[in-house]
Amino acid sequence: MSEESRRPIRRALVSVYDKTGLDELARALSDAGVEIVSTGSTASQIEKAGVRVTRVEELTGFPECLDGRVKTLHPRVHAGLLADLRLPAHVAQLAELGIEPFDLLVSNLYPFRETVASGASVDECIEQIDIGGPAMVRAAAKNHASVAVVTTPLAYPAVVEALGTGGFTLPQRRRLAARAFADIAEYDVAVAQWTSAVLDPDDGDGWPAFTGMALRRSAVLRYGENPHQPAALYSDPDSPPGLAQAEQLHGKEMSYNNYVDGDAAWRAVHDFTDPCVAIIKHTNPCGIAVGADVAEAHRKAHACDPVSAFGGVIATNVPVSVAMAEQVAEIFTEVIVAPSYEDGAVEVLSAKKNLRILRAPEWAPWPAEFRQVSGGLLVQMADRVDAPGDDPANWRLVSGEAAGDATMADLVFAWRAVRSVKSNAILLASDRAAVGVGMGQVNRVDSARLAVARAGERAAGSVAASDAFFPFADGPQILIEAGVRAIVQPGGSIRDEEVIAAAKAAGVTMYLTGTRHFFH
Ligand SMILES: NC(=O)c1ncn([C@@H]2O[C@H](COP(=O)(O)O)[C@@H](O)[C@H]2O)c1NC=O
């Protein structure tokens, strides 16, 4: 970096809501001979720290007014931030107008998102929409050729360093400007989303007219789904934390596919409250089970399809025990995701050099789901297993005898587990463990065949769940012939009668839930 591109810091404008680190920053600026201009309570705090400060009113000759709605919105401030000092005409104009340029802006904004999250009234939220701050940040970021802009206390050490090295270099100012634009864009997305939802709720059918996302890159990945696809991970500060925020405790770098499968596994286990283990391959469970403890759940999940579990991604909804870790350490596994690990479990798992061990933040379901389509994005409220049709008390018995406790427990398990299987989905279960999964087929008959084939002898006496209704009796017929003794499915086909008749003829129990759980 060339020394020429540095711009010495002689005059700084400081206007911050978050006053963390302000005293130290002000002292460092003052010690370096920088003139500090500041607003209301920022200036008061700097003065209290024993540092000389020029109040912005002295500069503008205009009082801060309207409860702080107008503080820095003045040409003497904005000309000082926007003058391009590379241009002699700008320099001459500033001199004519008697305006001094700023070399540094330090500003952070009113806490709009935090105020909304606190449940404050509409008027209180509106008052927390910062106007002057973003205007200054935008001005300084645009004019990074002449001004450095800092929008977070985390960057104060960099300011102190720059004071000692003759100022920020141009590449540094560019980077600061890019971060500043990202900060105000994120702020504006939050404001626009809130105003669209709260001030303009009736413009459509319950969906806001605007939605946005402000994503921050959190990792550059080795590649995407395939080695020729560059890829990165971005995190959404407005989303409940999840896999993107998980802490990696051991193992090889996470890949794109690891994240995709890890997320499927993490979602699957949280449909259960009992200790649950899901083993995912290519976003589908090749094993999922609940148990009295997590080690038992893992044994049962693994037994579903040990061939496919090779190289799988495992998640649990409870801490991983040493007993489970010892089992997992025997099997080639790509990733394990858990809320935590009991003492000694990570050590056992770490014997596998490459196994990625992740501790994910506490499960927080996201309200809406997004899916890219060419030219746009589909948005839907997330699917959950909390619809009336997910409560077995609301299931309708349409064939055979009412299920006893053990059979009902298996049906409830199968109904929850099938939600994690890509449509068309058929899942056979025994003893609250999947024993055969038919996933992602383009007709339900093939899904039934696949589930039965995978279950083998275990199909006889198992129960089955179907994520959507059977359009014909051929699907259930395959299950019945394999010895399935009870079936749960949404119902709602125009041929329900044929489907129910097939179950009745075989004396097989069939419940209709009235709720569908397609998962594409
Ligand atoms: N309106 C204005 O002219 C204005 N100028 C700066 N602010 C904000 O006021 C805050 C600092 O104010 P104070 O120094 O009084 O605590 C900063 O968050 C800054 O972004 C303003 N306030 C809101 O719009």
The ligand as an ORCA input file, in Angstrom:
! r2SCAN-3c Opt
* xyz 0 1
  N     -31.139     14.079     13.266
  C     -29.883     14.323     13.249
  O     -29.473     15.339     12.753
  C     -28.931     13.372     13.834
  N     -27.612     13.463     13.689
  C     -27.062     12.435     14.337
  N     -28.018     11.679     14.891
  C     -27.826     10.475     15.702
  O     -27.758     10.872     17.039
  C     -27.000      9.943     17.800
  C     -26.039     10.688     18.704
  O     -26.731     11.648     19.423
  P     -26.208     12.107     20.835
  O     -24.797     12.518     20.615
  O     -27.107     13.174     21.271
  O     -26.301     10.906     21.743
  C     -26.290      9.055     16.809
  O     -26.876      7.774     16.901
  C     -26.574      9.706     15.466
  O     -26.738      8.721     14.462
  C     -29.195     12.232     14.601
  N     -30.377     11.751     15.041
  C     -31.343     11.154     14.366
  O     -31.758     11.258     13.327
*
